[in-house]
Amino acid sequence: MEQKTIFSGIQPSGIITLGNYLGAMKQFVELQDEFNCFFCIVDQHAITVPQEPEKLRQNIRTLAAMYLAVGLDPNKVTLFIQSEVPAHIQLGWMMMCTSYVGELERMTQYKDKARDRGETIPGGLLVYPPLMAADILLYGTHMVPVGEDQKQHLELTRDLAERFNKRYGEVFVIPEVRIPKQGARVMSLVDPTKKMSKSDPNPGSFIAMLDDLKTVEKKIKRAQTDSDGIIRYDRENKPGVSNLMGILSACTGQTYEEIEQLYEGKGYGQFKGDVAKAVIETLAPIQERYNQLINSDELDQILDEGARKAQEAAAVMMEKVNKAIGFSRK
């Protein structure tokens, strides 16, 4: 049976948090054994808002190294940088020409980001979804793991693929939404009613994957809990304790019931210490591998090979597309 293809595009936007890892990246590692996976660092999407060039270069490299450090195997997946495969922009233009302005203006993310900007709305914000469609369709993608915030864009991708196929013949696979199985939903350590976010002005609210391990321990030991001293999973009434239990469960594989039994009659001090230890044991080998990769020729070789493999796959699709649309001279 032919292995199905999964595509995921990741923006290089700076700090990668423990929430990003436990909620999504850890699952990507599991997908590589079951699917033909293309993991793309979508740097061309990042410039829909102004970027400082050197910082963008650094963020691209950091993201690539982190995805390998958490366990993606370049022998199993194709990891590459979007701007190094020109077919993304070529097909992106065709998808823009297949799109209607009205449907692009209805995109929720466009409306949110364009609000109150008057005439200074970057054109890239409007045509972001057709480029995203091109990213996906280039590789004959069967499934795209997306969160709720990207479902509307994937629905447009399906519409554009069907519209193109109707006009020019059956060229594209119609991709399916793949809602990832629920990863750990990691909340802020300071306000556990909010999701952990790198944009939080209080650095104590999130754990960055590259935080110093002593800093990680301090942040967890200062995490908000409550005053009753009971370790029980209850998101509504005990959000702080429940958040730490979720982190511990994701790092160790223990169930909430096992954690409750283990800490029955014990205080928050020991509990937080053990959560910190589990997080540190999770991050230490990832940081070690990251540090080996970040300035290495190995990382460049992996990205070069990823770009080559992606270009090879994209060229097959572009030959079909060009022939279908009438760009081929033969």
N, C-alpha and C positions, 0 to 999 in steps of 0.2 A: 504494500500500500504506500502511495506517495505521501511523503511527510508534508504536513500542512505548514504554511509560512505565516509567521507573526512578525509584524513591524511595530516598533515603538520609537518615537522621536522625542528626544530629551533636550530641553533648552539649557545652554550653559549660563546659568544665572547666578553663579557665586556659591555661597555657603550651602553645603549639603548636610542636612540634619539627621539625627537618629530617627526622626519621624519619617523622613524620605526613605531611609534604608528599611526600617521594619515594616512600613506601610506598602512599599512598592519594590524597591531594588532587590530585596531578598527573594521575592517571588519571581523576578526575572531570571535569577540564577536557576530556579527550579524549572522554568520553561525551556531552558536550553537543551535539556535531555529528551524533550518530547516533540519539539518543533524545530523547523528551519527558521532561525531567528535573525532578523536584521535590527540592530540597535544603532540608531543614527543620532549624532549630536547635531541638533538642528540650529546651527549658528546663523543661518540666513533668516530664520524666524526671530532670532534675538534682536536683529537690527530694526524691528518695527518701532523700537524706541532707541534713542541715541546711545551709543556705546563708546567707551574710551578704548581705542584699539588695543593697547597693551594689556588692559584688564580683560578684554574679551579673549585675547589669545591665551592668557593665563587660565581663565575660566574653562575654556575648551579643553585645555590639557588636564586641568584638575579633574574635570568630569570624566574624561577618558580613563585616567589613571584610577579613579575611584571605582568605576564600573568593573575594571579588571580586578582591583583589589578585593572587592566584595565577592568575587568568585566567577565572573563571566569568563569562559574559556574561549580564546580566539580560534581554537581548533573546532569549536562547536558552533560559534556564532560569528556573524559578520558585524564588526564594530567599526564605524567609519564616521567621518565628518561630512556633513551635507554639502558644504561649499566645494569639496574636493570631487564631487560627482556632478558635472554640469547638467546632466539629464534632468535633475530636479527642477532647475529653472526652465529648461526647454519644455518639459511637460507641464510645468506650472503655468506657463503662458497659454498653452492649449486649454488647460482647465479654466483659466480666467475667461477665455473666449467662449467656453461652454457654459459659464455661469451667467446669471442675470443679476444686475445691480440690486434689484429689489430683495432677492433672497440673501445677498451678502449684507445688506443694510439691516436685515432682520436678525442677524446673528447676535445673540445675547452679549457675548464678550465684546463685540464691536461697539454695541450700544453703551455698554458700561464704560469702556475705555475712551470712547469718543465724547462722552457727556461733558459738557461745559468747556470744550476745547475750541468751539467756534470754527474758524477757518484754518486752524493749525493742526487738523487731524492728519497724521501721516497716511498716505495712500496705502502703505503696507498693512495698516490695521484692517482696511477694508478687504484687501485681496489675500490676506493671511490664509483663509480657509481653502481657496483653490490650490495654493502651494502645498498645504498640508495634504490635500487630496492627491496631488502628484507624488508626494513622498510615499504615500501608501500604495498607490496603484502601480507604481514603477516596478514593484517586486512581485506582482501576482499575489498580493497579500490576501490570505483567507480570513485572518482574525487580527483585531487590534485591541490590545488591553488598554482600556480608557476609564477614567473616572467620570463622575457625573458632569464635571465642567467641560468635558470634551465630547460628550455624546452628540450634541447638536452638530458639531463640526463633522463627526463621522457620518451622521445621517445625510449631510450635504455631500460628502464624499460618495456615498452610495447613489445619491440622486445624479451626481455628475457622471459617474461611471455608467449608470443605466442610460442616461441621455446620450452620452457619447456612443455607446454600443448600439443604440437605436438608430442613430444617424449614420454610423460608419461600419457597422458590423460588430460581431462579438469579439472584442479585443481585451476588455478588462474583466478580471475576477471581481465580483461584487463582495466586498469585505463585510464580515460580520463583526458586531460589537462583542468583545470578550470582557465582561466585567470580572476583574480579578477576584479570586476568593479573598475574603476580607482579611487584609493584613492587620497588624496591630494599629489601632487608631491612637496615635500618641498625642497627648495634649500638653499644653504649656505647663511647665513646672511651677510657675508663679500663679497662674490663673487656670486651673485644670478644667474650666468650662469652655476654654478656647483651644483650638488646634495649635500644636507646636509649630511655630513659624520663625524663619530666619529674619523676617522683617520686623519682628517685635523689638521695640527700642530697648527692652531690658534683656541683656545677654544671658541673664540667669534663668530666663524662661525656656531656653532651648539648649540642646546638646548638639554641637557640631561634630561631624564625624572625625574632624581633625583637631578637636579640642585636646589640650594637654590632659593626660589621664588624671592627674591630681585635681585639675579644674572640674573634670567630670564628677569626681567623687564629691567635691564641695557642692556642686550644683544639686546633686541628688539629695545630699544630706540636708540642704536648705529647702528642698521642695515642700510645697504646701501640702499639709494633710488635714487633720482636724483634732478636736480635743478629747474624743472618747477613747482613744487608745486601742480600738478593736480593728483587726485586719480582716476586713470583709469586703467582697466585691459588691458595690452598689453605686453605679454611675450617678444616679440622681442625688442621693443623700451623702455619699462619700466620694466625690469626684477625684480628690487628690490621692487618696489611698488606692482607689480603683485604677487610676492612671499608672501608678507605680506597679501595681499588680500586673497590669497589661504589659508593661515593659519587661518585668521579670519573666512573665509567661513566654513572651516572644523570644527572649534571649536564652531561656533554659528548656523550653518545651513543657514545663509544668502546667497543669491545669489550674484554674482558679480554685477549685475544690482542694487540690493538693496543697496549694499555697496557704489557704485558710487553715487547713489542718496543721501544717508545719509551724505556723506562727500563732496558734491558739495559746493565749495566755502570755504571749511575748509582746514586748513594746515596739514602738516605732523606730527606736534607735537601731536595734539589731536588724529589723526589716529593711530600713533604708541602707544600712551597711551592706546587706546582702544584695540589694538591687544594684548598688554602685559596683560591687564586685562582679556581678553578672554582666553589666554593661561594659566594664573595663575589659573583662575576658573576651567579650565579643569584639570590641574595638581594637584591642592591642594587635592581633594578627593582621587586621585590615590596614591599620596605620603602618605597620611594618612593611607590608607588601606595597602600599601606596608610596612610601618613601623610597623603596627600591626602584619604582617605576617612573616617578614624576620627572626626573631629569635624565632618563636613560635612553639609549639608542633602541632598547627593546620596545619601548612604547611607540617610538616613531616607526619601527618596523611593523608592529602590529597594525598601526593606523594606515601605513602604506599598503599593507596587504589587504586590509579591510576595504580601502578605497578601490583597490584593483578588483576585488571580488564583487563589490557593489556596482562598479562601472560595467563589468562583464554582464551581470544580471540585468542592469538597466538598459544596456545596448540591445539586448534581445527584445525587450519590451518596446524600446523606441523604434526599432526596425518595423515592428508590427504597426505601431501608431502612425509612423510616417507614411507607410504604405497605405494604411486605411484612410488617412486624411487627404492624401494626394500630394505629399511632399516628395515622394520617391519618383525618380525620373524613369523608372522601369515598371 
